[in-house]
Amino acid sequence: MDIFERIKNHPGPLEIYADYAEGDYIFPVLEGEIQPRMKFKGKEMIIWSINDYLGLANHPEVRKADADAAAKYGMAYPMGARAMSGQTPFHAELERQLAEFVHKESAYLLNFGYQGMVSIIDSLVSKNDVIVYDVDSHACIVDGVRLHFGKRFTYQHNNIESLEKNLQRAEKNTAETGGGVLVITEGVFGMRGEQGKLKEIIELKKKYNFRLLVDDAHGFGTLGKTGAGAGEEQGCQDGIDVYFSTFAKSMAGIGAFVASTKEIIRFLKYNLRSQIFAKSLPMPMVIGALKRLELLKTKPELKAKLWHNVERLQKGLKDRGFELGSTNTCVTPVYMHGSTIEATLLIKDIRENYRIFTSAVVYPVIPKGMILLRIIPTASHSDQDIDETLHAFEAVRDKLVNGEYKKEEENLHLNI
């Protein structure tokens, strides 16, 4: 079959909804400056779908640093890849400060988190090695594992017994190949809001020989005494062999970094294909990241305000009988029961009539018959934003339970 013909006949799990979902539920357009209230389809909404945890996206010091750097250097400088002509003292200084902040010997800048994680996994392992990773890992981890020519095993989400069984399988394999074992998990699982069981995983190093790679995109800046992430929160940062995070969450920017020993970072600098063959991160993004990191270190009140909002929101939801699963982070999943169409109608209602912008997750990401509304609190939200949201969630939950969306769904079927 012709490639284009096959694509036409098999559009994929998301594109099948494109005709009626694009612009509303997929690729929605938010207008205005990044803040708790923005416009969607001409109406002001309280926004709960942006990962600007510390409110830095629209912080005046950050905007000034970005603007000043762009005015001085433009968006092109430095030209070329880091290894050829794109190295600057600012890139090196940012790496030094990031390593210090997450308590590692060395760090290396990455242009993007997703491509960075894919390439890190590809670089760290050989065909003789075995990868063991959490079944609920982010897509960037899954795609990185797909590149691996050796064995790879998944363990049940946050299940240490399942991990241990797979480590035993891995050791049997490496006894034959002479390879090693890489365990991969997340500091915070972005959909459920659960922290990875890093401390328990690291404890298994007493029985098994493996290295641990942690994707801490949602933990960096939000967890730990200083904001150094889930490892600091759990008191086991030293046991993380390779630490990764992106600038796209707490740092409200573009880029990422990986941190480890000097030896491992040196190896990645000379072997990480996504960086060796890519243009250097532009100067405004590097200088802007330095300013963001400065604020993480010098303004603990930003994280304190974030957690004030998280605790107020999550307590308010729990007091009203909402199910939040086992989240122990800022990510706030709200679980309800209903069909995919009911979820669509609920989202439309809460946006149009209550001016609350949040996103829904349905089957096949979660079990059939479940609806997950994912809320991301930030330091910029106010108590009023939270109170209005709690009222709106109660209202749409009551409509869902009373069958109002089900009746609409049935009418849709009749019309069809």
C-alpha positions in Angstrom: 0.0 0.0 0.0 1.1 3.6 -0.7 2.4 5.3 2.5 0.0 8.2 2.1 -2.9 5.9 1.4 -2.2 3.9 4.6 -2.0 7.2 6.6 -5.4 8.3 5.1 -7.0 5.0 6.2 -5.3 4.8 9.6 -5.2 8.4 11.1 -4.2 7.4 14.6 -5.9 7.5 18.0 -6.0 11.3 18.3 -6.5 12.4 14.6 -9.8 10.4 14.4 -11.3 13.2 16.6 -9.8 16.1 14.6 -12.8 17.1 12.6 -14.9 18.1 15.7 -12.3 18.4 18.5 -9.6 20.6 17.0 -9.7 24.1 18.4 -11.9 23.0 21.3 -10.4 20.0 23.0 -7.2 19.5 20.9 -5.1 22.5 19.9 -7.2 25.0 21.8 -6.1 28.6 21.4 -5.5 30.6 24.6 -5.1 34.4 24.2 -3.4 37.0 26.3 -0.3 37.1 28.6 0.4 33.8 30.5 -1.5 34.3 33.8 -4.3 32.6 35.8 -7.0 34.3 33.7 -6.7 34.3 29.9 -9.2 34.3 27.0 -10.6 31.3 25.2 -13.0 31.9 22.3 -13.3 35.5 23.4 -14.3 34.7 27.0 -12.1 35.2 30.1 -11.3 31.9 31.8 -9.5 30.7 34.9 -6.7 28.6 33.4 -5.7 25.4 35.1 -3.8 23.8 32.1 -0.5 25.5 32.1 2.6 24.1 33.9 3.8 27.5 35.0 4.2 26.2 38.6 6.1 29.2 40.1 4.5 31.9 38.0 7.7 32.8 36.3 6.3 33.0 32.7 5.0 36.5 33.3 7.4 37.6 36.1 8.7 41.1 35.5 12.3 40.2 36.2 12.1 37.2 33.9 10.5 39.2 31.1 13.2 41.9 31.4 16.0 39.4 31.3 14.5 37.7 28.2 14.0 41.0 26.4 17.4 42.5 27.3 19.2 39.3 26.1 17.2 39.2 22.9 17.9 42.9 22.2 21.7 42.4 22.9 22.2 39.1 21.1 19.2 38.4 18.9 17.7 34.9 18.6 20.4 33.4 16.4 23.5 33.8 18.6 25.4 31.5 19.0 25.3 29.9 15.6 26.2 26.3 15.2 26.3 23.3 17.5 28.0 23.5 20.9 30.8 21.1 19.8 31.6 23.3 16.8 30.9 26.9 17.3 28.0 27.3 19.7 29.8 27.3 23.1 29.6 30.4 25.3 30.6 31.2 28.9 26.9 31.7 29.7 26.1 28.1 28.6 28.9 26.8 30.8 27.8 29.0 33.8 24.2 27.8 33.6 25.4 24.2 33.6 27.6 24.8 36.6 24.7 26.4 38.6 22.2 23.7 37.6 24.6 21.0 38.8 25.1 22.8 42.1 21.4 23.3 42.5 20.5 19.6 42.1 23.6 18.4 44.1 25.4 16.7 41.3 29.0 17.1 40.1 28.2 18.2 36.6 25.4 19.1 34.2 24.8 19.5 30.4 22.3 21.7 28.7 19.8 20.2 26.3 17.7 22.1 23.7 14.5 20.3 24.5 13.4 17.9 27.2 11.6 15.4 25.0 14.4 14.9 22.4 17.0 15.1 25.3 15.5 12.2 27.2 15.2 10.1 24.1 18.9 10.7 23.3 20.1 10.2 26.9 18.6 6.7 27.0 20.0 5.9 23.5 23.5 7.1 24.6 23.7 5.4 28.0 22.9 1.8 27.0 24.4 -0.7 24.6 22.8 -3.8 23.0 24.1 -5.9 25.9 22.4 -3.8 28.6 18.9 -4.2 29.9 16.4 -1.3 30.6 13.8 -1.7 33.3 11.3 1.1 33.4 7.9 2.1 35.0 5.0 1.1 32.8 3.5 4.6 33.3 6.6 6.4 32.1 6.2 9.5 30.0 6.2 9.2 26.2 9.8 10.6 25.9 11.0 7.7 28.0 9.0 5.2 26.0 10.4 6.5 22.8 14.0 6.4 24.1 13.5 2.8 25.1 12.2 2.0 21.6 15.7 2.8 20.3 17.3 0.2 22.5 18.5 -2.9 20.7 18.8 -4.9 23.9 16.2 -6.3 26.3 13.8 -4.0 28.0 11.2 -4.9 30.8 8.4 -2.8 32.3 7.4 -3.0 35.9 4.0 -2.2 37.3 3.5 1.4 38.2 5.4 2.3 41.5 5.3 -1.4 42.4 8.6 -2.3 44.1 7.9 -6.0 44.2 7.3 -5.9 40.4 10.5 -3.9 39.9 12.5 -6.5 41.9 11.1 -9.4 39.8 12.2 -7.6 36.7 15.6 -6.8 38.1 16.0 -10.5 38.7 15.1 -11.1 35.0 17.5 -8.4 34.0 20.4 -9.9 36.0 19.8 -13.3 34.3 20.1 -11.6 31.0 23.2 -9.6 31.8 24.9 -12.6 33.2 24.9 -13.9 29.6 25.6 -10.7 27.8 28.0 -9.1 30.2 25.9 -5.9 30.1 24.5 -3.7 32.8 21.0 -2.6 34.0 19.4 0.8 33.7 16.3 1.5 35.7 14.2 4.5 34.6 11.4 6.2 36.5 9.9 9.7 37.0 10.3 11.9 40.0 6.6 12.9 39.6 4.2 11.2 37.3 2.5 14.1 35.5 -0.9 12.5 35.0 -1.5 10.9 38.4 0.6 13.4 40.5 2.3 10.6 42.3 6.0 10.8 43.2 8.1 7.9 42.0 9.2 5.7 44.8 12.8 6.8 44.5 13.9 6.0 48.0 12.6 2.4 47.7 14.1 1.9 44.3 17.5 3.1 45.5 17.3 0.8 48.5 17.3 -2.1 46.0 20.8 -1.2 45.0 21.9 -3.1 48.1 20.7 -6.3 46.4 21.0 -5.6 42.7 23.6 -3.8 40.5 21.9 -1.1 38.4 22.0 2.6 37.6 19.0 4.9 38.1 17.8 7.5 35.6 15.1 9.9 36.9 12.9 12.2 34.8 12.0 14.9 37.3 10.2 17.4 35.0 7.4 18.1 37.5 9.5 17.8 40.6 12.2 20.2 39.8 11.4 23.6 41.4 8.3 22.3 43.2 9.6 19.6 45.6 12.3 19.5 48.2 13.5 22.0 50.8 15.3 24.1 48.1 13.3 23.0 45.1 15.9 20.5 43.9 13.2 18.0 43.2 11.7 14.6 44.2 15.1 13.2 45.2 15.7 16.0 47.7 12.1 15.7 48.9 12.6 12.0 49.7 16.2 12.5 51.0 17.8 10.3 48.4 19.2 12.6 45.8 22.6 11.0 46.0 21.2 7.7 44.9 20.0 9.1 41.6 22.8 8.3 39.1 21.4 10.5 36.2 19.1 13.3 37.0 17.0 15.0 34.2 14.6 17.9 34.1 13.1 20.3 31.6 12.8 24.1 31.7 9.2 23.8 30.4 7.6 23.5 33.9 8.9 25.5 36.9 11.4 27.4 34.8 8.7 28.5 32.3 11.1 28.4 29.3 12.5 26.2 26.6 15.4 23.7 27.2 16.4 21.0 29.7 19.4 19.6 31.4 20.9 16.3 32.6 23.1 16.1 35.7 25.4 13.3 37.0 29.1 12.6 37.7 31.7 14.5 35.8 32.6 11.3 34.0 29.1 10.6 32.8 28.4 14.2 31.7 31.6 14.2 29.8 30.6 11.0 28.0 27.1 12.5 27.2 28.7 15.7 25.9 30.6 13.7 23.3 27.9 11.1 22.5 24.5 12.7 22.9 23.4 12.8 19.2 20.5 15.2 19.7 22.9 17.8 20.9 26.1 17.1 18.9 24.1 17.6 15.7 21.8 20.4 16.8 22.2 24.2 17.0 23.2 25.6 20.4 20.4 26.9 22.6 20.0 30.6 21.8 21.4 33.1 24.1 18.2 34.7 25.3 17.0 31.3 26.5 20.3 30.7 28.3 20.4 34.1 30.0 16.7 33.8 30.7 17.2 30.4 32.3 20.0 31.9 34.6 17.5 34.5 35.8 14.8 31.9 36.4 17.3 29.7 38.4 18.3 32.8 40.4 14.6 33.3 41.4 14.2 29.7 42.3 17.2 30.0 44.7 16.4 33.5 46.1 12.6 33.6 46.3 11.4 30.7 48.3 8.1 32.5 48.7 7.2 31.5 45.2 7.3 27.8 46.1 5.5 28.6 49.4 2.7 30.4 47.5 2.4 27.5 45.1 2.0 25.0 47.9 -0.5 27.3 49.7 -2.6 27.1 46.5 -2.1 23.4 46.1 -3.2 22.6 49.6 -6.1 24.9 49.5 -7.4 23.5 46.2 -6.8 19.8 47.1 -8.4 20.2 50.5 -11.4 22.0 49.0 -11.9 19.2 46.5 -11.5 16.4 49.1 -13.9 18.2 51.5 -16.5 18.2 48.7 -16.1 14.5 48.1 -13.9 14.5 45.0 -11.6 11.6 44.3 -7.9 12.8 43.8 -6.3 9.4 43.6 -2.9 9.1 45.3 -1.4 12.5 44.3 1.3 13.8 46.7 2.5 16.7 44.5 1.1 19.8 42.8 -0.5 17.8 40.0 -4.2 17.6 40.9 -6.1 14.8 39.1 -9.9 14.8 39.7 -11.5 11.5 38.9 -15.2 11.1 37.9 -17.3 8.4 36.2 -18.7 8.8 32.8 -18.4 8.2 29.0 -16.1 10.0 26.6 -19.0 12.0 25.3 -20.1 12.9 28.8 -16.6 14.1 29.4 -16.7 16.2 26.3 -20.1 17.7 27.3 -18.8 18.4 30.8 -15.7 20.2 29.6 -17.8 22.3 27.2 -20.2 23.2 30.1 -17.5 24.1 32.6 -15.8 26.3 30.0 -18.8 28.1 28.5 -20.9 28.5 31.6 -18.5 28.6 34.5 -15.4 30.1 32.7 -13.0 27.4 34.0 -10.4 26.1 31.5 -9.2 22.6 32.4 -8.4 19.5 30.3 -10.1 16.1 30.3 -8.3 12.7 29.9 -10.4 9.7 28.9 -10.0 6.1 27.6 -7.6 4.7 26.4 -5.2 6.8 28.6 -7.3 5.9 31.7 -9.8 3.0 32.1 -13.1 3.0 30.1 -15.9 4.7 32.0 -13.5 7.1 33.9 -13.0 10.8 33.4 -9.9 12.6 34.7 -9.9 16.4 34.9 -6.2 17.4 35.4 -5.6 20.7 37.3 -2.2 22.4 37.5 -2.1 25.0 40.3 0.5 27.7 40.1 1.9 30.4 42.4 0.0 33.0 40.4 -3.5 31.7 41.2 -5.5 33.5 43.9 -7.9 32.2 46.6 -10.7 33.6 44.5 -9.6 31.6 41.5 -9.7 28.5 43.7 -13.1 29.2 45.3 -14.7 29.8 41.9 -13.2 26.6 40.6 -14.5 24.6 43.5 -18.0 25.9 42.9 -17.8 25.1 39.3 -16.5 21.5 39.9 -19.4 20.9 42.3 -21.9 22.1 39.8 -20.7 20.0 36.9 -20.2 17.0 39.1 -23.8 17.2 40.2 -25.0 17.4 36.6 -22.9 14.4 35.7 -24.2 12.3 38.6 -27.8 13.4 37.9 -27.5 12.2 34.3 -27.8 15.6 32.6 -24.9 14.9 30.3 -26.1 11.4 29.7 -29.4 12.8 28.4 -27.5 15.1 26.1 -25.4 12.2 24.9 -28.6 10.2 24.1 -30.1 13.1 22.2 -26.9 13.4 20.2 -27.2 9.7 19.2 -30.9 10.3 18.2 -30.0 13.2 16.1 -27.2 11.2 14.4 
